């Protein structure tokens, strides 16, 4: 594989490695190895940009990354994000706000 020199090169390389459908998911660490990346950080950032550009890329913690094969795979992922990860983020926000207000005597004026 050619060396990845720019963000655009990395996005193209990521797309070339992703399969379509959950059955063709590739773990992030394996994707990093194939693209000669030390870790998955830049790959995750490239995937976020690709999603923003309209590619329906799904990241499944159990299986890896893949391009959605159908609308059902997208819906399943959105549900998991909304009710799993979204709930966890809200709890973190809520308890951090409470802890911050205790520590700093209500000085935090957060939304």
The first five atom37 places (N, CA, C, CB, O) and aatype in JSON, in Angstrom:
{
  "aatype": [20, 20, 20, 20, 20, 20, 20, 20, 20, 20, 20, 20, 20, 20, 20, 20, 20, 20, 20, 20, 20, 20, 20, 20, 20, 20, 20, 20, 20, 20, 20, 20, 20, 20, 20, 20, 20, 20, 20, 20, 20, 20, 20, 20, 20, 20, 20, 20, 20, 20, 20, 20, 20, 20, 20, 20, 20, 20, 20, 20, 20, 20, 20, 20, 20, 20, 20, 20, 20, 20, 20, 20, 20, 20, 20, 20, 20, 20, 20, 20, 20, 20, 20, 20, 20, 20, 20, 20, 20, 20, 20, 20, 20, 20, 20, 20, 20, 20, 20, 20, 20, 20, 20, 20, 20, 20, 20, 20, 20, 20, 20],
  "atom_mask": [
    [1, 1, 1, 1, 1],
    [1, 1, 1, 1, 1],
    [1, 1, 1, 1, 1],
    [1, 1, 1, 1, 1],
    [1, 1, 1, 1, 1],
    [1, 1, 1, 1, 1],
    [1, 1, 1, 1, 1],
    [1, 1, 1, 1, 1],
    [1, 1, 1, 1, 1],
    [1, 1, 1, 1, 1],
    [1, 1, 1, 1, 1],
    [1, 1, 1, 1, 1],
    [1, 1, 1, 1, 1],
    [1, 1, 1, 1, 1],
    [1, 1, 1, 1, 1],
    [1, 1, 1, 1, 1],
    [1, 1, 1, 1, 1],
    [1, 1, 1, 1, 1],
    [1, 1, 1, 1, 1],
    [1, 1, 1, 1, 1],
    [1, 1, 1, 1, 1],
    [1, 1, 1, 1, 1],
    [1, 1, 1, 1, 1],
    [1, 1, 1, 1, 1],
    [1, 1, 1, 1, 1],
    [1, 1, 1, 1, 1],
    [1, 1, 1, 1, 1],
    [1, 1, 1, 1, 1],
    [1, 1, 1, 1, 1],
    [1, 1, 1, 1, 1],
    [1, 1, 1, 1, 1],
    [1, 1, 1, 1, 1],
    [1, 1, 1, 1, 1],
    [1, 1, 1, 1, 1],
    [1, 1, 1, 1, 1],
    [1, 1, 1, 1, 1],
    [1, 1, 1, 1, 1],
    [1, 1, 1, 1, 1],
    [1, 1, 1, 1, 1],
    [1, 1, 1, 1, 1],
    [1, 1, 1, 1, 1],
    [1, 1, 1, 1, 1],
    [1, 1, 1, 1, 1],
    [1, 1, 1, 1, 1],
    [1, 1, 1, 1, 1],
    [1, 1, 1, 1, 1],
    [1, 1, 1, 1, 1],
    [1, 1, 1, 1, 1],
    [1, 1, 1, 1, 1],
    [1, 1, 1, 1, 1],
    [1, 1, 1, 1, 1],
    [1, 1, 1, 1, 1],
    [1, 1, 1, 1, 1],
    [1, 1, 1, 1, 1],
    [1, 1, 1, 1, 1],
    [1, 1, 1, 1, 1],
    [1, 1, 1, 1, 1],
    [1, 1, 1, 1, 1],
    [1, 1, 1, 1, 1],
    [1, 1, 1, 1, 1],
    [1, 1, 1, 1, 1],
    [1, 1, 1, 1, 1],
    [1, 1, 1, 1, 1],
    [1, 1, 1, 1, 1],
    [1, 1, 1, 1, 1],
    [1, 1, 1, 1, 1],
    [1, 1, 1, 1, 1],
    [1, 1, 1, 1, 1],
    [1, 1, 1, 1, 1],
    [1, 1, 1, 1, 1],
    [1, 1, 1, 1, 1],
    [1, 1, 1, 1, 1],
    [1, 1, 1, 1, 1],
    [1, 1, 1, 1, 1],
    [1, 1, 1, 1, 1],
    [1, 1, 1, 1, 1],
    [1, 1, 1, 1, 1],
    [1, 1, 1, 1, 1],
    [1, 1, 1, 1, 1],
    [1, 1, 1, 1, 1],
    [1, 1, 1, 1, 1],
    [1, 1, 1, 1, 1],
    [1, 1, 1, 1, 1],
    [1, 1, 1, 1, 1],
    [1, 1, 1, 1, 1],
    [1, 1, 1, 1, 1],
    [1, 1, 1, 1, 1],
    [1, 1, 1, 1, 1],
    [1, 1, 1, 1, 1],
    [1, 1, 1, 1, 1],
    [1, 1, 1, 1, 1],
    [1, 1, 1, 1, 1],
    [1, 1, 1, 1, 1],
    [1, 1, 1, 1, 1],
    [1, 1, 1, 1, 1],
    [1, 1, 1, 1, 1],
    [1, 1, 1, 1, 1],
    [1, 1, 1, 1, 1],
    [1, 1, 1, 1, 1],
    [1, 1, 1, 1, 1],
    [1, 1, 1, 1, 1],
    [1, 1, 1, 1, 1],
    [1, 1, 1, 1, 1],
    [1, 1, 1, 1, 1],
    [1, 1, 1, 1, 1],
    [1, 1, 1, 1, 1],
    [1, 1, 1, 1, 1],
    [1, 1, 1, 1, 1],
    [1, 1, 1, 1, 1],
    [1, 1, 1, 1, 1],
    [1, 1, 1, 1, 1]
  ],
  "atom_positions": [
    [[0.84, -1.18, 0.0], [0.0, 0.0, 0.0], [0.89, 1.25, 0.0], [-0.95, -0.01, 1.22], [1.93, 1.28, 0.65]],
    [[0.45, 2.28, -0.74], [1.2, 3.53, -0.8], [1.16, 4.23, 0.56], [0.64, 4.46, -1.9], [0.19, 4.06, 1.3]],
    [[2.19, 5.01, 0.88], [2.17, 5.72, 2.16], [1.04, 6.75, 2.2], [3.52, 6.4, 2.4], [0.72, 7.38, 1.19]],
    [[0.46, 6.91, 3.37], [-0.6, 7.89, 3.56], [0.07, 9.18, 4.01], [-1.67, 7.4, 4.61], [0.66, 9.24, 5.09]],
    [[-0.02, 10.23, 3.18], [0.69, 11.46, 3.48], [-0.22, 12.6, 3.91], [1.48, 11.89, 2.29], [0.19, 13.46, 4.69]],
    [[-1.44, 12.63, 3.41], [-2.35, 13.72, 3.75], [-3.65, 13.15, 4.32], [-2.65, 14.6, 2.5], [-3.9, 11.94, 4.26]],
    [[-4.47, 14.06, 4.88], [-5.77, 13.64, 5.38], [-6.61, 13.06, 4.26], [-6.51, 14.81, 6.04], [-7.33, 12.07, 4.46]],
    [[-6.53, 13.66, 3.08], [-7.3, 13.16, 1.94], [-6.83, 11.76, 1.55], [-7.18, 14.12, 0.74], [-7.64, 10.89, 1.25]],
    [[-5.51, 11.56, 1.54], [-4.96, 10.23, 1.24], [-5.49, 9.2, 2.24], [-3.42, 10.25, 1.26], [-5.85, 8.08, 1.87]],
    [[-5.53, 9.59, 3.51], [-6.0, 8.67, 4.55], [-7.47, 8.34, 4.34], [-5.77, 9.26, 5.94], [-7.87, 7.18, 4.49]],
    [[-8.28, 9.33, 4.02], [-9.7, 9.08, 3.79], [-9.9, 8.12, 2.61], [-10.46, 10.41, 3.53], [-10.72, 7.21, 2.69]],
    [[-9.15, 8.32, 1.55], [-9.25, 7.43, 0.39], [-8.81, 6.02, 0.77], [-8.39, 7.97, -0.79], [-9.43, 5.04, 0.37]],
    [[-7.73, 5.92, 1.55], [-7.22, 4.62, 1.97], [-8.23, 3.91, 2.88], [-5.88, 4.78, 2.71], [-8.45, 2.71, 2.74]],
    [[-8.85, 4.66, 3.79], [-9.85, 4.07, 4.68], [-11.01, 3.52, 3.85], [-10.36, 5.11, 5.71], [-11.44, 2.38, 4.05]],
    [[-11.51, 4.32, 2.92], [-12.62, 3.87, 2.08], [-12.26, 2.61, 1.3], [-13.04, 4.97, 1.12], [-13.1, 1.73, 1.1]],
    [[-11.02, 2.55, 0.85], [-10.61, 1.38, 0.06], [-10.57, 0.09, 0.9], [-9.24, 1.62, -0.57], [-10.65, -1.01, 0.35]],
    [[-10.44, 0.23, 2.22], [-10.34, -0.93, 3.1], [-11.68, -1.36, 3.7], [-9.37, -0.63, 4.2], [-11.81, -2.49, 4.16]],
    [[-12.66, -0.45, 3.69], [-13.94, -0.77, 4.32], [-14.81, -1.63, 3.42], [-14.68, 0.5, 4.69], [-14.93, -1.37, 2.22]],
    [[-15.4, -2.64, 4.02], [-16.35, -3.48, 3.3], [-17.76, -2.96, 3.5], [-16.24, -4.94, 3.76], [-18.0, -2.09, 4.33]],
    [[-18.68, -3.5, 2.74], [-20.08, -3.1, 2.85], [-20.84, -4.18, 3.62], [-20.71, -2.88, 1.44], [-20.77, -5.36, 3.31]],
    [[-21.56, -3.73, 4.65], [-22.35, -4.63, 5.47], [-21.61, -5.11, 6.7], [-22.78, -5.82, 4.66], [-20.38, -5.22, 6.71]],
    [[-22.37, -5.39, 7.74], [-21.82, -5.81, 9.03], [-20.92, -7.04, 8.9], [-22.94, -6.1, 10.0], [-19.95, -7.18, 9.64]],
    [[-21.25, -7.93, 7.98], [-20.47, -9.15, 7.8], [-19.05, -8.86, 7.33], [-21.16, -10.07, 6.79], [-18.16, -9.71, 7.43]],
    [[-18.82, -7.65, 6.81], [-17.49, -7.29, 6.3], [-16.82, -6.21, 7.15], [-17.6, -6.8, 4.86], [-15.95, -5.48, 6.67]],
    [[-17.21, -6.13, 8.41], [-16.62, -5.15, 9.32], [-15.14, -5.46, 9.55], [-17.37, -5.13, 10.67], [-14.72, -6.62, 9.53]],
    [[-14.36, -4.4, 9.76], [-12.94, -4.55, 10.03], [-12.61, -3.82, 11.33], [-12.07, -4.01, 8.84], [-12.92, -2.63, 11.46]],
    [[-11.98, -4.48, 12.29], [-11.62, -3.82, 13.55], [-10.66, -2.65, 13.31], [-10.98, -4.83, 14.51], [-9.83, -2.68, 12.41]],
    [[-10.8, -1.63, 14.14], [-9.97, -0.43, 14.01], [-8.48, -0.72, 14.06], [-10.32, 0.54, 15.09], [-7.71, -0.13, 13.29]],
    [[-8.06, -1.61, 14.95], [-6.62, -1.92, 15.07], [-6.09, -2.57, 13.8], [-6.37, -2.85, 16.26], [-4.97, -2.28, 13.37]],
    [[-6.89, -3.44, 13.19], [-6.47, -4.07, 11.95], [-6.43, -3.05, 10.82], [-7.42, -5.24, 11.58], [-5.53, -3.07, 9.98]],
    [[-7.4, -2.16, 10.8], [-7.42, -1.09, 9.81], [-6.16, -0.22, 9.96], [-8.7, -0.24, 9.96], [-5.54, 0.15, 8.96]],
    [[-5.8, 0.11, 11.19], [-4.6, 0.9, 11.44], [-3.35, 0.17, 10.94], [-4.47, 1.21, 12.94], [-2.48, 0.78, 10.32]],
    [[-3.27, -1.12, 11.21], [-2.11, -1.9, 10.74], [-2.03, -1.88, 9.22], [-2.2, -3.36, 11.23], [-0.96, -1.65, 8.66]],
    [[-3.15, -2.11, 8.57], [-3.16, -2.14, 7.11], [-2.78, -0.79, 6.49], [-4.53, -2.54, 6.61], [-2.22, -0.74, 5.4]],
    [[-3.07, 0.29, 7.21], [-2.78, 1.63, 6.69], [-1.51, 2.23, 7.29], [-3.95, 2.55, 6.95], [-1.25, 3.42, 7.16]],
    [[-0.73, 1.38, 7.96], [0.55, 1.8, 8.55], [0.39, 2.99, 9.51], [1.53, 2.16, 7.45], [1.2, 3.92, 9.51]],
    [[-0.66, 2.93, 10.32], [-0.89, 3.96, 11.33], [-0.53, 3.4, 12.7], [-2.38, 4.46, 11.3], [-0.79, 2.22, 12.97]],
    [[0.06, 4.22, 13.55], [0.46, 3.75, 14.88], [-0.73, 3.4, 15.76], [1.3, 4.81, 15.57], [-0.66, 2.47, 16.56]],
    [[-1.82, 4.16, 15.59], [-3.02, 3.9, 16.39], [-4.24, 4.24, 15.54], [-3.02, 4.73, 17.72], [-4.12, 4.5, 14.34]],
    [[-5.41, 4.24, 16.16], [-6.63, 4.46, 15.39], [-7.12, 5.9, 15.4], [-7.71, 3.56, 15.91], [-8.14, 6.21, 14.79]],
    [[-6.42, 6.78, 16.09], [-6.89, 8.16, 16.24], [-7.16, 8.84, 14.9], [-5.88, 8.98, 17.03], [-8.25, 9.35, 14.67]],
    [[-6.17, 8.85, 14.02], [-6.33, 9.52, 12.73], [-7.38, 8.82, 11.87], [-4.99, 9.58, 11.99], [-8.08, 9.46, 11.08]],
    [[-7.48, 7.52, 12.02], [-8.49, 6.78, 11.28], [-9.89, 7.18, 11.75], [-8.29, 5.24, 11.44], [-10.78, 7.41, 10.93]],
    [[-10.08, 7.28, 13.06], [-11.38, 7.7, 13.59], [-11.75, 9.1, 13.09], [-11.37, 7.68, 15.13], [-12.9, 9.36, 12.72]],
    [[-10.77, 10.0, 13.08], [-11.02, 11.36, 12.59], [-11.37, 11.35, 11.1], [-9.81, 12.26, 12.84], [-12.27, 12.08, 10.67]],
    [[-10.67, 10.54, 10.32], [-10.97, 10.42, 8.89], [-12.37, 9.87, 8.69], [-9.93, 9.51, 8.19], [-13.1, 10.33, 7.81]],
    [[-12.76, 8.9, 9.49], [-14.1, 8.31, 9.38], [-15.17, 9.35, 9.71], [-14.24, 7.09, 10.3], [-16.2, 9.41, 9.04]],
    [[-14.94, 10.15, 10.73], [-15.9, 11.22, 11.07], [-16.06, 12.16, 9.88], [-15.43, 12.01, 12.32], [-17.19, 12.52, 9.53]],
    [[-14.96, 12.56, 9.26], [-15.04, 13.44, 8.09], [-15.77, 12.77, 6.94], [-13.64, 13.88, 7.65], [-16.56, 13.41, 6.24]],
    [[-15.52, 11.49, 6.73], [-16.21, 10.76, 5.66], [-17.71, 10.7, 5.92], [-15.63, 9.34, 5.52], [-18.51, 10.84, 4.99]],
    [[-18.1, 10.49, 7.17], [-19.52, 10.47, 7.51], [-20.12, 11.84, 7.24], [-19.73, 10.06, 9.0], [-21.22, 11.95, 6.68]],
    [[-19.41, 12.9, 7.63], [-19.89, 14.26, 7.37], [-20.03, 14.54, 5.88], [-18.94, 15.28, 8.0], [-20.85, 15.37, 5.48]],
    [[-19.25, 13.85, 5.06], [-19.32, 14.01, 3.61], [-20.39, 13.12, 2.98], [-17.96, 13.7, 2.99], [-20.6, 13.17, 1.76]],
    [[-21.06, 12.31, 3.78], [-22.18, 11.54, 3.28], [-21.98, 10.04, 3.16], [-22.53, 12.05, 1.98], [-22.85, 9.35, 2.64]],
    [[-20.87, 9.52, 3.63], [-20.64, 8.08, 3.6], [-21.25, 7.46, 4.86], [-19.11, 7.74, 3.49], [-20.9, 7.87, 5.96]],
    [[-22.16, 6.48, 4.72], [-22.79, 5.88, 5.89], [-21.9, 4.81, 6.54], [-24.14, 5.26, 5.5], [-22.15, 3.61, 6.42]],
    [[-20.86, 5.27, 7.21], [-19.9, 4.37, 7.85], [-20.35, 4.11, 9.28], [-18.45, 4.96, 7.82], [-20.66, 5.04, 10.02]],
    [[-20.38, 2.87, 9.64], [-20.8, 2.46, 10.97], [-19.61, 1.9, 11.73], [-21.95, 1.41, 10.9], [-18.82, 1.12, 11.2]],
    [[-19.5, 2.32, 12.97], [-18.48, 1.79, 13.86], [-19.17, 0.96, 14.93], [-17.64, 2.92, 14.5], [-19.92, 1.49, 15.75]],
    [[-18.92, -0.31, 14.93], [-19.52, -1.23, 15.9], [-18.4, -1.69, 16.82], [-20.23, -2.45, 15.19], [-17.43, -2.3, 16.37]],
    [[-18.53, -1.42, 18.11], [-17.44, -1.74, 19.04], [-17.11, -3.23, 19.07], [-17.81, -1.28, 20.43], [-15.98, -3.6, 19.38]],
    [[-18.08, -4.06, 18.77], [-17.83, -5.5, 18.81], [-17.2, -6.03, 17.52], [-19.12, -6.24, 19.07], [-16.45, -7.0, 17.55]],
    [[-17.51, -5.38, 16.38], [-17.06, -5.93, 15.1], [-16.1, -5.04, 14.32], [-18.24, -6.22, 14.26], [-15.22, -5.54, 13.62]],
    [[-16.27, -3.74, 14.42], [-15.39, -2.84, 13.69], [-16.16, -1.88, 12.8], [-14.42, -3.63, 12.87], [-17.33, -1.61, 13.02]],
    [[-15.46, -1.38, 11.78], [-16.03, -0.38, 10.88], [-16.48, -1.03, 9.58], [-15.01, 0.72, 10.59], [-15.87, -1.98, 9.09]],
    [[-17.57, -0.5, 9.03], [-18.06, -0.96, 7.73], [-18.98, 0.1, 7.15], [-18.79, -2.33, 7.85], [-19.48, 0.96, 7.86]],
    [[-19.2, 0.01, 5.85], [-20.14, 0.89, 5.18], [-21.51, 0.21, 5.24], [-19.71, 1.18, 3.68], [-21.64, -0.98, 4.92]],
    [[-22.53, 0.96, 5.66], [-23.86, 0.38, 5.79], [-24.32, -0.18, 4.46], [-24.87, 1.44, 6.3], [-24.16, 0.43, 3.4]],
    [[-24.9, -1.37, 4.55], [-25.41, -2.05, 3.37], [-26.86, -1.65, 3.08], [-25.3, -3.56, 3.54], [-27.31, -1.7, 1.93]],
    [[-27.58, -1.27, 4.15], [-28.98, -0.91, 3.98], [-29.41, 0.03, 5.1], [-29.87, -2.18, 3.97], [-28.66, 0.31, 6.04]],
    [[-30.64, 0.51, 4.98], [-31.18, 1.47, 5.94], [-31.29, 0.85, 7.34], [-32.55, 1.96, 5.48], [-31.12, 1.56, 8.33]],
    [[-31.57, -0.43, 7.42], [-31.72, -1.1, 8.72], [-30.42, -1.04, 9.53], [-32.15, -2.56, 8.53], [-30.46, -0.85, 10.75]],
    [[-29.28, -1.22, 8.87], [-27.99, -1.14, 9.59], [-27.78, 0.27, 10.14], [-26.82, -1.53, 8.66], [-27.26, 0.43, 11.24]],
    [[-28.17, 1.27, 9.38], [-28.05, 2.66, 9.86], [-28.97, 2.88, 11.05], [-28.38, 3.67, 8.72], [-28.55, 3.43, 12.07]],
    [[-30.22, 2.44, 10.94], [-31.18, 2.61, 12.03], [-30.71, 1.91, 13.3], [-32.56, 2.08, 11.62], [-30.83, 2.46, 14.4]],
    [[-30.18, 0.71, 13.15], [-29.68, -0.05, 14.31], [-28.54, 0.71, 15.0], [-29.19, -1.45, 13.87], [-28.49, 0.78, 16.23]],
    [[-27.65, 1.27, 14.21], [-26.52, 2.02, 14.78], [-27.01, 3.3, 15.46], [-25.5, 2.36, 13.69], [-26.56, 3.63, 16.56]],
    [[-27.92, 4.01, 14.81], [-28.45, 5.25, 15.4], [-29.13, 4.97, 16.73], [-29.43, 5.92, 14.43], [-28.99, 5.74, 17.68]],
    [[-29.87, 3.88, 16.8], [-30.54, 3.51, 18.05], [-29.52, 3.23, 19.15], [-31.44, 2.28, 17.84], [-29.67, 3.67, 20.29]],
    [[-28.48, 2.49, 18.79], [-27.42, 2.16, 19.76], [-26.74, 3.44, 20.25], [-26.38, 1.21, 19.12], [-26.47, 3.58, 21.44]],
    [[-26.47, 4.37, 19.34], [-25.83, 5.63, 19.73], [-26.73, 6.46, 20.63], [-25.45, 6.43, 18.48], [-26.29, 7.0, 21.64]],
    [[-27.99, 6.55, 20.25], [-28.93, 7.39, 21.0], [-29.17, 6.86, 22.41], [-30.25, 7.49, 20.26], [-29.14, 7.62, 23.38]],
    [[-29.41, 5.57, 22.51], [-29.81, 5.02, 23.81], [-28.66, 4.47, 24.64], [-30.81, 3.95, 23.6], [-28.81, 4.25, 25.84]],
    [[-27.53, 4.24, 24.03], [-26.38, 3.73, 24.78], [-25.39, 4.85, 25.04], [-25.69, 2.59, 24.02], [-25.24, 5.31, 26.17]],
    [[-24.73, 5.26, 24.01], [-23.68, 6.26, 24.14], [-24.25, 7.62, 24.54], [-22.91, 6.39, 22.82], [-23.68, 8.31, 25.38]],
    [[-25.38, 7.98, 23.96], [-26.01, 9.26, 24.29], [-26.38, 9.34, 25.75], [-27.23, 9.49, 23.43], [-26.17, 10.37, 26.4]],
    [[-26.94, 8.27, 26.27], [-27.32, 8.23, 27.68], [-26.08, 8.34, 28.58], [-28.09, 6.92, 27.99], [-26.1, 9.03, 29.6]],
    [[-25.01, 7.65, 28.18], [-23.78, 7.71, 28.96], [-23.22, 9.14, 28.98], [-22.72, 6.72, 28.4], [-22.79, 9.63, 30.02]],
    [[-23.22, 9.8, 27.82], [-22.73, 11.18, 27.75], [-23.56, 12.11, 28.62], [-22.75, 11.68, 26.3], [-23.01, 12.97, 29.32]],
    [[-24.88, 11.94, 28.6], [-25.74, 12.79, 29.41], [-25.46, 12.59, 30.9], [-27.22, 12.49, 29.11], [-25.39, 13.55, 31.66]],
    [[-25.29, 11.32, 31.32], [-24.98, 11.06, 32.73], [-23.66, 11.71, 33.11], [-24.92, 9.53, 33.0], [-23.55, 12.31, 34.18]],
    [[-22.66, 11.6, 32.25], [-21.36, 12.22, 32.51], [-21.56, 13.73, 32.67], [-20.35, 11.9, 31.37], [-21.06, 14.32, 33.63]],
    [[-22.27, 14.35, 31.75], [-22.54, 15.78, 31.8], [-23.22, 16.15, 33.11], [-23.42, 16.21, 30.61], [-22.8, 17.08, 33.81]],
    [[-24.28, 15.41, 33.44], [-25.07, 15.7, 34.63], [-24.23, 15.62, 35.91], [-26.25, 14.73, 34.73], [-24.25, 16.54, 36.73]],
    [[-23.5, 14.52, 36.07], [-22.74, 14.35, 37.31], [-21.49, 15.23, 37.36], [-22.34, 12.9, 37.46], [-21.06, 15.62, 38.45]],
    [[-20.91, 15.54, 36.24], [-19.79, 16.48, 36.23], [-20.27, 17.88, 36.61], [-19.11, 16.5, 34.84], [-19.58, 18.6, 37.33]],
    [[-21.44, 18.26, 36.12], [-22.01, 19.56, 36.48], [-22.26, 19.63, 37.98], [-23.31, 19.83, 35.7], [-21.94, 20.64, 38.61]],
    [[-22.82, 18.58, 38.55], [-23.1, 18.54, 39.99], [-21.79, 18.61, 40.78], [-23.88, 17.26, 40.37], [-21.66, 19.39, 41.73]],
    [[-20.8, 17.79, 40.38], [-19.52, 17.78, 41.09], [-18.81, 19.12, 40.96], [-18.62, 16.66, 40.53], [-18.24, 19.62, 41.93]],
    [[-18.86, 19.71, 39.78], [-18.22, 21.01, 39.58], [-18.86, 22.1, 40.42], [-18.28, 21.4, 38.11], [-18.17, 22.95, 40.98]],
    [[-20.19, 22.07, 40.52], [-20.87, 23.06, 41.34], [-20.57, 22.88, 42.82], [-22.37, 22.99, 41.11], [-20.46, 23.86, 43.55]],
    [[-20.44, 21.61, 43.26], [-20.06, 21.36, 44.66], [-18.66, 21.88, 44.92], [-20.15, 19.86, 44.99], [-18.42, 22.57, 45.91]],
    [[-17.74, 21.54, 44.05], [-16.33, 21.9, 44.23], [-16.13, 23.42, 44.16], [-15.47, 21.21, 43.18], [-15.34, 23.98, 44.91]],
    [[-16.85, 24.06, 43.26], [-16.62, 25.49, 43.04], [-17.8, 26.34, 43.52], [-16.35, 25.75, 41.57], [-18.04, 27.42, 43.0]],
    [[-18.54, 25.84, 44.5], [-19.63, 26.57, 45.18], [-20.6, 27.22, 44.23], [-19.06, 27.62, 46.08], [-20.91, 28.4, 44.38]],
    [[-21.07, 26.49, 43.26], [-22.09, 27.0, 42.36], [-21.62, 28.04, 41.37], [-23.17, 27.57, 43.15], [-22.44, 28.74, 40.77]],
    [[-20.3, 28.15, 41.17], [-19.76, 29.14, 40.25], [-19.99, 28.78, 38.79], [-18.28, 29.32, 40.5], [-19.91, 29.65, 37.92]],
    [[-20.28, 27.51, 38.52], [-20.46, 27.06, 37.13], [-21.87, 27.39, 36.68], [-20.17, 25.54, 36.99], [-22.85, 26.9, 37.25]],
    [[-21.98, 28.19, 35.68], [-23.28, 28.52, 35.09], [-23.36, 27.79, 33.76], [-23.47, 30.07, 34.91], [-23.05, 28.36, 32.72]],
    [[-23.79, 26.54, 33.81], [-23.85, 25.72, 32.61], [-25.28, 25.57, 32.14], [-23.24, 24.35, 32.87], [-26.24, 25.71, 32.9]],
    [[-25.39, 25.3, 30.89], [-26.7, 25.11, 30.26], [-27.3, 23.81, 30.74], [-26.59, 25.12, 28.71], [-28.41, 23.45, 30.33]]
  ]
}
